[in-house]
Amino acid sequence: MFAFHNVELKLGSLETQMSAAFPKKSVDIIQALKNGYFDYKNHLTGGEIMLSSFNQVSDACYRDCCTQHSKIETVIKTTLQKIHKL
């Protein structure tokens, strides 16, 4: 949860910087990044890993986490490409 908190601080900082540099063009880009991040966070923190009865990572759980990580990684890389084009 601490790592998620740090990411949220960094997202806020990035949003502030982008809105200062590109006030209108950055709104949709940052919102898409934030949506991807919150989807990732909610999926992981709402899953079986957060249950008190959780004691072992199953193959299905591992694959699911890897899939979700790949999705957020794609969102981040796509965001970087969009920022680079600005």
N, C-alpha and C positions, 0 to 999 in steps of 0.2 A: 504494500500500500504506500510505503514511503517512496518507492521508485515512481509510482503513478503520480504522487503528489509533485515530485520534482519535474516530471514531464509536463504537468499542467502549468507549473511556474514558467517553464521554458516556452510553452505554447503561448502563454500570455505575453511574454517578452517578445517573441517573434511577431505576434499580432500587432503589438505596439510599434515595433520597428517597421513592419510592412505598411501599416496604415500611415506612418509618417512619410515614408518614401513613395508609396503608391496608394494614395487614399481610396480611390475608386476601384482600381484594378485588383487590389489585394483581397477585397472582401470575400468574393466567391472562392478564391484559392484557399484562404485561411479557414473558411467555413468547411470546405471539403476535407481539409486536413483534420480539423477538430472533430468532425463527424466520424471519420475513419478511426481516429484515436479513441473516441468514446465508445464506438462499436466494439473495438478490441478490448478495452478495459471492462466494459459491461459483460462481454462474453466470458472473459477469464474470471472475473470476480463473481459472476453469477453462476459459474459452473461447479462441477463436483470437487474441484481443488479446494474450494473455500468451505466445504462441509466439514464439520468436526469429526465425522466418521471417516474422512479420507485418510488413507494410509499408504497407498501405492498408486503409481502412475500406470494405468493400463495402456495397452497398445492403442486402443481407440482414443483415449484421452490424449496421449502423446501426439497422435496424428492430427487430432482436432486442434491442439495448441499450435502445432507446426503450421497447419493451414491458416489459422488466424494470424500467426506471426507473418507469414508470407503475404497475406492480404494487406496488413498495415505497412509492411516494408514496401509494397508496390505503391500504396498511397503516398508514402513519404518520398519515394523516388520520383513519382509523377509530379508531386508538388515542387520538388527541386527543379525539375525540367520547366515547369510553368513559371517559376520565379526567374529562372535563368533567361527565359524569353522576354521578361519584362524589361 
